Amino acid sequence: MRCPYCLENSDPKVVNGHNYRCGECDEVLPRDYVESRNIPKGRIGIVGFAGHGKTCYLTALFHALQKIYPAQWRGFYLACMNEYTGLFTYRMIPAFQRGELPPSTASAFPQPTIYHLNEIPQFGRCILTFYDTRGEVFEQIHRITGAGRFVAHADCILFIVSLTDCTGSHEPWHVSMKRLLDTYVMATKDYLGAHLKRQRLVVVLTKADLLIAHEAFSVPETLRRYLIEQMPQDYGDPLAQWRALPEISGRIERWLAGHGAAPFVNMVRAEFKSVRYTMVSATGAAPAGRTMGVEIDPNDTRRVIDPLLCILEGIQADHAPWRTRMGDFWFKFRSAALRFAREI
Amino acid sequence: MTIEIPRTLYTELADSPRQRSGFHTVCYSTGRLSPDEVDRIEAHIHWPESLGLEEKWVFFPLEREQGEPLHGLLHFRALPEARDRFGRGGVFLCQGFFLPRKLWQDASLEHLIALLSEHLFPDREALRQSPMIRLDHGDIAPVKWDGGHLARITEARQPPPPSPETIALAALLFDAVRDDGGNHKIRLHAPPGDVLRAVGDALAWLPPSSRGRISLDPAYDGASIALGPFLAAGYTRQRPHGRAVDLESGTGGLPPLQTLAARAYGNWLDFCTRTSQTVPADDLEHGARLADFIGGAEQSPTGRVSPEFSEANAGLIGTRFREEASRRFDETLATRLHDHLPPSTQLLLLIRDFPMTDLAEPLERAIVEERIYPRPDRSRLPAAILAGETAGLRFLARLWHEGAVESLEELPPGHDRHRWLRYLAGGPWRHEPWMQKLIRDNREAFEAADIPVADPSTAASPVSRLSASLQRWWRNFTGRSDN
């Protein structure tokens, strides 16, 4: 088992008969993390430049998951699995709700945030471990190799980009995106020895409320509606949202490719196991300074659940029994064969 | 003498000369630190905004490919009013000072911090005003210290006697330094000021070589010590697990030491403190070398063996001595030698790798006084005895091999003849004819050595006793005497 703290593969040791500790770093391991081998687990690395909203997105996601969905999803609740997650949940999220934006992350070696998500409709249970490091780490290859070991071991990468914040730099926004991707790919593949073909990528376009209002990006109407019209309460049946993800992802992908980001789009397709595109607004409006000025209502947030659904989609595919996988393969094979037959 | 101390400044600056966004090293002493070193320094930067701290100090070693190694001290200061370009709080200013390793080893942390505090900038505006900084070049002039400064930080080097908690923490740090590959980093649970003070006190009781490898961030909440570069880290709100020390609860919950060397070092400091003996600062390195040797280091320490060290570590030395001696002699002899020799001699023999010149005398004494006799399997006779470095060992070698002494003239010279007689009388050869003859011929000498000399007939074996009885009966029967 890979320890979520030191990322080493080691057998946990039992202390006092019921307390699990990592054999390498001696950290206390959550009991469910060790014992419940049938609960799917996912390690999520968060990649993105400083100030693009990595911490803010995570805070908004768990704020929404705590405030809205336990009432909508029967039996759903979040359980903190370590003390740091407790601090995050009971200090940062209430501060966020009061309208205070999270301060800039100043740690290159973050403590993992480990949540046990219970009874997600259509999915069930899973344990997710998030590693939120400071954005400066992703500026240069040697920084990722020095401080980003956890990304090499992540099952899924949340690739956080705020396109509006890319416009302020000396290069076009799509070049900034590609630069971040290049840095990440080179660092993890060539220096950390990671297998990117085992990683799923979820591109999260943050601060989407600013994005759709920005004329330079000419966001298509369908995507505007996708962002504005969908309320958090509409996720009462996540299956419907889940089914809509591929189509929305495809639209965002085409829109990005059409606006100069085709190299980025093509590269992620070639390098990663799978890719999904989402756009979110973590607060629903731009802040005025450090605070929003008003309390943040989770109903004001937009699409913050979508990246989570993409993560769950990947975990479900990875943990599906072989019969299901064979079924998926047969379905894809049959579709391709039918398409081929129609063409000829 | 003047030394130059390179500096770094790390913060978030909108008009950074490095053309970079977010937090980064805005300027550093360019001629004295390389870009690669600056990157490695940045890996030590962690500011736990949620703790609401005003400032903190961290320190760590900085190895270099070229030039002498340095030890860095970083000062963090919160800038609560400042905002980054996204309007977020959590802005801080981190100022680094990089001392020559030798200076770090000789200075006290408290004095260093006091002196370095005089060179701190209060905020980001002060950077722009300072003549030491060429912001457009991203360069900051190093701090220059003359002899007066150096005297201030190295004076009063002898610290006050340590408390048991300080000794325990010093041993734990000593242990962590020697257990590099084991990921046995130390988590300390206390407010940052208390963590810094406790580790600063413990540093004074570490040998300079270990002091140069210690790194600490006293406020590491929210960061993972397992992945991070620090050997020790303090946690204020989070209660750390694993090798954690709760500084407020004293020594009760200390994690066990992983290395024998650390146990030996801790025992020594503890012994010296309990017996009210001061440990001069200059002796710490020698004590550490002895401790490392006990812990299995291959390199033997030079210099004298402190009696306090061997007394404090009698158990550990004894174990090591028995192991090593068993490899050279047989196990019984090793145990007897161990029982016979004081810990300081055992340590000395270990250090010198059992030299026969030193060993012959105690070995001979142990064999004779502890009455060690050859086993039936003579091939296992110790080579040391066969080598026969002294007259006594030569005699023993002949006795063990050939097993016959014709007269007391053959005994090794010296005034302690009684010792040898007692040894001879208690040996497995006491019923041999040659021994019986020796006793018969030297009855007075044996009796003078407090050895009850029985009638040879009663001391003899059953066969010889039967033979003697038959001879007596025949003499009586024939009426003939031997004469």
Interface residues (C-beta under 8 A of the other chain):
Chain A: C3 Y5 C6 L7 E8 R21 C22 E24 C25 D26 E27 V28 F49 A50 G51 E83 Y84 L87 R91 M92 L101 P102 P103 S104 A106 S107 A108 F109 P110 Q111 P112 R134 G135 E136 E139 Q140 H142 R143 G146 A147 R149 F150 D165 S169 H170 P287 A288 G289 R290
Chain B: E12 Q19 R20 S21 G22 F23 H24 D36 D39 R40 E42 A43 I45 H46 W47 P48 E49 S50 R83 D84 R85 F86 G87 R88 G89 G90 V91 F92 N183 H184 K185 D221 G222 A223 S224 I225 A226 L227 G228 P229 R237 Q238 R239 H241 G242 R243
